[in-house]
Amino acid sequence: MFIAAGFGLIHGMAFASVLTGFNLHAGTLAISILGFNIGIELMQLTVVACVVPWLIILSKKELYKWIRMICSIIAGIAAVAWIAERISLTENIVAESVQ
């Protein structure tokens, strides 16, 4: 829960900083941020509702452990590549291939 809240806070702050660049009135800014957050939450719930049943079915197979491990490694490599890209302000081959 805390990890999800942290991600939500970071993404919300990034979105809010983009919106403040549009010089919107406080009410319009608040409604825009609220609408964005509600939309994101609804989409996340939709994705979870679609993916979790398949993961439960897959988790009963022996192959699941390997699929989970390989996907985790790929996600970790992509995350490190994106962090390196943001820190160095240059594109790298891993980040380009993931996009």
C-alpha positions as CSV (number, residue, x, y, z in Angstrom):
1,M,0.0,0.0,0.0
2,F,2.8,2.4,0.9
3,I,4.6,1.7,-2.4
4,A,1.4,2.4,-4.4
5,A,0.9,5.6,-2.4
6,G,4.4,6.7,-3.1
7,F,4.1,6.1,-6.8
8,G,0.8,7.9,-6.9
9,L,2.2,10.9,-5.0
10,I,5.2,11.1,-7.4
11,H,3.1,10.9,-10.5
12,G,0.5,13.2,-9.1
13,M,3.1,15.8,-8.3
14,A,4.6,15.5,-11.8
15,F,1.2,15.9,-13.4
16,A,0.3,18.9,-11.1
17,S,3.6,20.6,-12.1
18,V,2.7,20.2,-15.8
19,L,-0.7,21.6,-15.2
20,T,0.6,24.6,-13.3
21,G,2.6,25.5,-16.4
22,F,-0.8,26.2,-18.1
23,N,-1.6,29.0,-15.6
24,L,-5.1,27.6,-14.8
25,H,-7.3,29.0,-12.1
26,A,-7.3,27.1,-8.8
27,G,-10.7,25.6,-9.4
28,T,-9.9,24.4,-12.9
29,L,-6.5,23.1,-11.7
30,A,-8.2,21.1,-8.8
31,I,-10.8,19.6,-11.1
32,S,-8.2,18.7,-13.7
33,I,-6.0,16.9,-11.1
34,L,-9.1,15.2,-9.6
35,G,-10.3,14.0,-13.0
36,F,-6.8,12.7,-13.9
37,N,-6.5,10.8,-10.6
38,I,-9.9,9.3,-10.8
39,G,-9.2,8.2,-14.4
40,I,-5.9,6.6,-13.4
41,E,-7.4,4.8,-10.5
42,L,-10.3,3.4,-12.7
43,M,-7.8,2.2,-15.3
44,Q,-5.6,0.6,-12.7
45,L,-8.7,-1.3,-11.3
46,T,-9.7,-2.4,-14.8
47,V,-6.2,-3.7,-15.5
48,V,-6.1,-5.5,-12.2
49,A,-9.5,-7.0,-12.7
50,C,-8.4,-8.3,-16.1
51,V,-4.9,-9.6,-15.2
52,V,-5.3,-11.1,-11.7
53,P,-7.6,-14.0,-12.7
54,W,-5.1,-15.1,-15.4
55,L,-2.2,-14.8,-12.9
56,I,-4.1,-16.9,-10.4
57,I,-4.6,-19.6,-13.1
58,L,-1.0,-19.3,-14.2
59,S,0.3,-19.5,-10.6
60,K,-0.9,-23.1,-10.3
61,K,1.6,-24.1,-13.1
62,E,5.3,-25.0,-12.4
63,L,6.3,-22.6,-15.3
64,Y,4.9,-19.6,-13.3
65,K,8.0,-19.3,-11.1
66,W,10.2,-18.9,-14.1
67,I,7.9,-16.5,-15.9
68,R,7.7,-14.4,-12.8
69,M,11.4,-14.4,-12.3
70,I,12.2,-13.5,-16.0
71,C,9.6,-10.7,-16.1
72,S,11.0,-9.3,-12.8
73,I,14.5,-9.2,-14.2
74,I,13.3,-7.5,-17.4
75,A,11.4,-5.0,-15.4
76,G,14.4,-4.3,-13.2
77,I,16.7,-3.8,-16.2
78,A,14.2,-1.4,-17.8
79,A,13.8,0.5,-14.5
80,V,17.6,0.9,-14.1
81,A,17.8,2.0,-17.8
82,W,15.1,4.7,-17.3
83,I,16.8,6.0,-14.1
84,A,20.1,6.2,-15.9
85,E,18.5,7.9,-18.8
86,R,16.9,10.5,-16.6
87,I,20.1,11.1,-14.6
88,S,22.4,11.3,-17.6
89,L,19.9,13.2,-19.8
90,T,20.9,11.0,-22.7
91,E,19.0,8.1,-24.3
92,N,20.4,4.6,-23.9
93,I,19.9,1.4,-25.9
94,V,17.9,-0.4,-23.2
95,A,15.4,2.4,-22.7
96,E,15.0,2.8,-26.5
97,S,14.3,-0.9,-27.0
98,V,11.7,-0.9,-24.1
99,Q,9.7,2.0,-25.5
